[in-house]
Amino acid sequence: MKRLLFCAAAVCLLVLPGCASTGESRFSNDAKFVVDQEYVDAVNSASRKMGVRVTWVNPPTIRVEKGDIRD
């Protein structure tokens, strides 16, 4: 029984590295996420008009290319 368990563990250890990532990212490295300030300003303005106080816990973000003016 121990031999069977050992063989099964050895096979798993030999097979699992085949599922490892190649290290390449799906997203390009020339982009990043920044706060969507236009949306934040619009919501804050509307909330002030309605007398509601907004506290941003997780502000909305957008993906922008590096070097963009919003960068």
C-alpha positions in Angstrom: 0.0 0.0 0.0 2.8 2.4 0.8 4.5 1.6 -2.5 1.2 2.5 -4.4 0.9 5.7 -2.5 4.5 6.6 -3.1 4.1 5.9 -6.8 0.9 8.0 -7.0 2.6 10.9 -5.3 5.7 10.6 -7.6 3.5 10.7 -10.7 1.6 13.7 -9.4 4.9 15.5 -8.7 6.1 14.7 -12.2 2.9 15.7 -14.0 1.9 18.9 -12.1 4.8 21.1 -13.3 3.5 20.6 -16.8 0.5 22.8 -15.7 2.8 25.6 -14.6 2.5 29.1 -16.1 5.0 30.1 -18.8 5.4 33.5 -17.1 3.8 35.5 -19.8 1.1 37.9 -18.8 -2.2 38.2 -20.7 -2.1 42.0 -20.3 0.5 44.1 -21.8 3.0 45.8 -19.4 2.4 49.2 -20.9 -0.9 49.8 -19.2 -2.0 50.4 -15.6 -5.1 51.0 -13.6 -6.0 54.5 -12.2 -9.0 56.0 -10.5 -11.7 57.0 -12.9 -11.8 60.6 -11.7 -14.5 61.7 -14.2 -17.0 59.1 -12.8 -16.0 59.9 -9.2 -16.6 63.6 -9.8 -20.0 63.0 -11.5 -21.2 60.8 -8.6 -19.9 63.2 -6.0 -21.6 66.2 -7.7 -24.9 64.3 -8.0 -24.7 63.2 -4.4 -24.1 66.8 -3.2 -27.2 68.0 -5.1 -29.3 65.3 -3.5 -27.9 65.8 0.0 -26.3 62.4 0.2 -22.7 61.8 1.5 -20.6 59.3 -0.5 -17.6 57.6 1.0 -15.5 55.8 -1.6 -14.2 52.5 -0.1 -13.1 51.1 -3.5 -13.1 53.9 -6.0 -13.8 52.9 -9.6 -10.7 52.3 -11.8 -10.0 52.3 -15.5 -7.2 50.8 -17.5 -5.0 53.3 -19.2 -1.9 53.1 -21.3 1.4 54.3 -19.7 2.1 57.9 -20.8 -1.6 58.7 -21.0 -2.5 62.2 -19.6 -4.5 60.4 -16.8 -1.3 58.5 -15.9 
